[in-house]
Amino acid sequence: MKRRRWAVAVLVALAATGAAALLLRPREQTAVPPHDPGANARRENRPQFGPDESRPIPDSHVEKTREELIAELGPPTREGPWYIGSPPIDYAEKYPGTQTLEWHWESGQFLASVHPVDGRWVCYTSFWVPTGWVID
């Protein structure tokens, strides 16, 4: 009888050890594809505004003309005489006649403010703004 108990105890111990070994073994690592920063730009058929478009990107298009902006981005989805965010009071003096052009995509929007310089409309500030962010 004692032998039988001892044999059962050994079998239970081996089973518990085997189960523990199976449960506690390192899990196979699944390869996680690296983040593709240009995926949204390609999917939305637009230029990439910077290496990390998950955050706002300022001034990527400063000094481009209105014509260059439209050639690169297509016609703006919205345009008007306003500033991006809440600029300093002296912007009205520094950049008279400001027009802001906006382009919208699912992943965010791009804004560019232009003003007249020697007969051409020139960008003096721009922002890529990912969806969910607010520029103020």
C-alpha positions as a LaTeX table, in Angstrom:
\begin{tabular}{lrrr}
\hline
Residue & $x$ (\AA) & $y$ (\AA) & $z$ (\AA) \\
\hline
Met1 & 0.00 & 0.00 & 0.00 \\
Lys2 & 2.82 & 2.34 & 0.87 \\
Arg3 & 4.45 & 1.63 & $-2.47$ \\
Arg4 & 1.26 & 2.48 & $-4.28$ \\
Arg5 & 0.92 & 5.81 & $-2.44$ \\
Trp6 & 4.54 & 6.56 & $-3.14$ \\
Ala7 & 4.09 & 5.75 & $-6.87$ \\
Val8 & 0.96 & 7.91 & $-7.06$ \\
Ala9 & 2.79 & 10.78 & $-5.33$ \\
Val10 & 5.67 & 10.49 & $-7.81$ \\
Leu11 & 3.28 & 10.44 & $-10.77$ \\
Val12 & 1.40 & 13.50 & $-9.43$ \\
Ala13 & 4.69 & 15.33 & $-8.88$ \\
Leu14 & 5.88 & 14.51 & $-12.41$ \\
Ala15 & 2.56 & 15.58 & $-13.91$ \\
Ala16 & 2.65 & 18.86 & $-11.97$ \\
Thr17 & 6.25 & 19.49 & $-13.03$ \\
Gly18 & 5.40 & 18.78 & $-16.66$ \\
Ala19 & 2.36 & 21.05 & $-16.57$ \\
Ala20 & 4.40 & 23.82 & $-14.95$ \\
Ala21 & 7.11 & 23.44 & $-17.58$ \\
Leu22 & 4.55 & 23.77 & $-20.36$ \\
Leu23 & 2.82 & 26.77 & $-18.80$ \\
Leu24 & 5.97 & 28.64 & $-17.79$ \\
Arg25 & 8.05 & 28.16 & $-20.93$ \\
Pro26 & 8.92 & 31.27 & $-22.91$ \\
Arg27 & 6.28 & 32.06 & $-25.49$ \\
Glu28 & 7.19 & 32.20 & $-29.12$ \\
Gln29 & 7.81 & 35.78 & $-30.19$ \\
Thr30 & 5.57 & 36.89 & $-32.99$ \\
Ala31 & 7.31 & 39.21 & $-35.39$ \\
Val32 & 5.77 & 42.66 & $-35.18$ \\
Pro33 & 6.18 & 44.54 & $-38.43$ \\
Pro34 & 8.09 & 47.80 & $-37.97$ \\
His35 & 6.02 & 50.98 & $-38.03$ \\
Asp36 & 5.79 & 52.32 & $-41.56$ \\
Pro37 & 5.78 & 56.13 & $-41.26$ \\
Gly38 & 4.83 & 56.63 & $-44.89$ \\
Ala39 & 1.84 & 54.25 & $-44.95$ \\
Asn40 & $-0.83$ & 56.95 & $-44.45$ \\
Ala41 & 0.73 & 59.26 & $-47.03$ \\
Arg42 & 0.82 & 56.51 & $-49.65$ \\
Arg43 & $-2.70$ & 55.31 & $-48.83$ \\
Glu44 & $-4.06$ & 58.87 & $-49.03$ \\
Asn45 & $-2.01$ & 59.71 & $-52.14$ \\
Arg46 & $-0.34$ & 62.73 & $-50.55$ \\
Pro47 & 3.20 & 63.76 & $-49.67$ \\
Gln48 & 4.68 & 62.77 & $-46.34$ \\
Phe49 & 5.17 & 65.88 & $-44.19$ \\
Gly50 & 7.86 & 64.44 & $-41.91$ \\
Pro51 & 9.29 & 61.28 & $-40.40$ \\
Asp52 & 6.74 & 61.16 & $-37.54$ \\
Glu53 & 3.30 & 62.31 & $-38.63$ \\
Ser54 & 1.73 & 61.24 & $-35.34$ \\
Arg55 & 2.62 & 64.70 & $-33.95$ \\
Pro56 & 2.18 & 68.19 & $-35.45$ \\
Ile57 & 4.95 & 69.18 & $-37.87$ \\
Pro58 & 5.59 & 72.91 & $-38.25$ \\
Asp59 & 7.00 & 74.90 & $-41.16$ \\
Ser60 & 7.74 & 72.15 & $-43.68$ \\
His61 & 6.63 & 74.33 & $-46.60$ \\
Val62 & 7.84 & 77.82 & $-45.63$ \\
Glu63 & 8.94 & 79.93 & $-48.63$ \\
Lys64 & 7.00 & 77.87 & $-51.16$ \\
Thr65 & 4.62 & 79.82 & $-53.33$ \\
Arg66 & 0.89 & 79.27 & $-53.44$ \\
Glu67 & 1.33 & 77.76 & $-56.90$ \\
Glu68 & 3.97 & 75.31 & $-55.63$ \\
Leu69 & 1.72 & 74.27 & $-52.74$ \\
Ile70 & $-1.19$ & 73.57 & $-55.08$ \\
Ala71 & 1.06 & 71.75 & $-57.57$ \\
Glu72 & 2.24 & 69.46 & $-54.76$ \\
Leu73 & $-1.00$ & 69.01 & $-52.78$ \\
Gly74 & $-3.79$ & 69.69 & $-55.27$ \\
Pro75 & $-6.53$ & 72.26 & $-54.79$ \\
Pro76 & $-7.12$ & 73.17 & $-51.12$ \\
Thr77 & $-10.29$ & 71.85 & $-49.51$ \\
Arg78 & $-10.74$ & 75.17 & $-47.69$ \\
Glu79 & $-9.22$ & 78.63 & $-48.02$ \\
Gly80 & $-9.79$ & 81.99 & $-46.39$ \\
Pro81 & $-8.44$ & 85.10 & $-44.68$ \\
Trp82 & $-7.52$ & 83.66 & $-41.27$ \\
Tyr83 & $-4.40$ & 82.70 & $-39.35$ \\
Ile84 & $-3.37$ & 79.26 & $-38.12$ \\
Gly85 & $-4.12$ & 78.94 & $-34.41$ \\
Ser86 & $-3.81$ & 82.06 & $-32.27$ \\
Pro87 & $-0.79$ & 83.96 & $-33.58$ \\
Pro88 & 0.80 & 86.99 & $-31.91$ \\
Ile89 & $-0.92$ & 90.33 & $-32.48$ \\
Asp90 & 1.92 & 91.60 & $-34.70$ \\
Tyr91 & 1.14 & 88.96 & $-37.38$ \\
Ala92 & $-1.38$ & 91.33 & $-38.95$ \\
Glu93 & 1.39 & 93.90 & $-39.44$ \\
Lys94 & 4.07 & 91.38 & $-40.47$ \\
Tyr95 & 1.86 & 89.38 & $-42.83$ \\
Pro96 & $-0.85$ & 91.66 & $-44.26$ \\
Gly97 & $-3.42$ & 90.05 & $-46.53$ \\
Thr98 & $-2.85$ & 86.55 & $-45.09$ \\
Gln99 & $-4.73$ & 83.68 & $-46.68$ \\
Thr100 & $-4.68$ & 80.21 & $-45.15$ \\
Leu101 & $-5.07$ & 77.16 & $-47.34$ \\
Glu102 & $-6.18$ & 73.84 & $-45.87$ \\
Trp103 & $-6.03$ & 70.29 & $-47.15$ \\
His104 & $-7.84$ & 67.49 & $-45.32$ \\
Trp105 & $-7.25$ & 63.73 & $-45.23$ \\
Glu106 & $-8.44$ & 60.98 & $-42.92$ \\
Ser107 & $-5.16$ & 60.97 & $-40.99$ \\
Gly108 & $-4.95$ & 64.75 & $-40.56$ \\
Gln109 & $-4.86$ & 68.13 & $-42.20$ \\
Phe110 & $-2.21$ & 70.42 & $-43.61$ \\
Leu111 & $-2.47$ & 74.18 & $-43.26$ \\
Ala112 & $-0.33$ & 76.79 & $-44.98$ \\
Ser113 & $-0.58$ & 80.55 & $-44.52$ \\
Val114 & 0.56 & 82.71 & $-47.42$ \\
His115 & 0.87 & 86.46 & $-47.91$ \\
Pro116 & 1.75 & 88.63 & $-50.91$ \\
Val117 & 5.45 & 89.30 & $-51.51$ \\
Asp118 & 6.52 & 91.11 & $-54.70$ \\
Gly119 & 3.38 & 90.01 & $-56.55$ \\
Arg120 & 3.57 & 86.35 & $-55.45$ \\
Trp121 & 1.81 & 84.57 & $-52.59$ \\
Val122 & 4.52 & 83.07 & $-50.35$ \\
Cys123 & 4.10 & 80.64 & $-47.42$ \\
Tyr124 & 5.39 & 82.00 & $-44.10$ \\
Thr125 & 4.09 & 79.23 & $-41.83$ \\
Ser126 & 2.63 & 75.75 & $-42.26$ \\
Phe127 & 1.53 & 72.86 & $-40.07$ \\
Trp128 & 0.77 & 69.18 & $-40.50$ \\
Val129 & $-1.90$ & 68.48 & $-37.84$ \\
Pro130 & $-2.72$ & 64.79 & $-37.21$ \\
Thr131 & $-6.34$ & 63.88 & $-36.55$ \\
Gly132 & $-7.12$ & 64.49 & $-32.89$ \\
Trp133 & $-4.63$ & 67.34 & $-32.43$ \\
Val134 & $-5.53$ & 71.03 & $-32.18$ \\
Ile135 & $-3.24$ & 73.94 & $-32.99$ \\
Asp136 & $-4.04$ & 77.01 & $-30.91$ \\
\hline
\end{tabular}
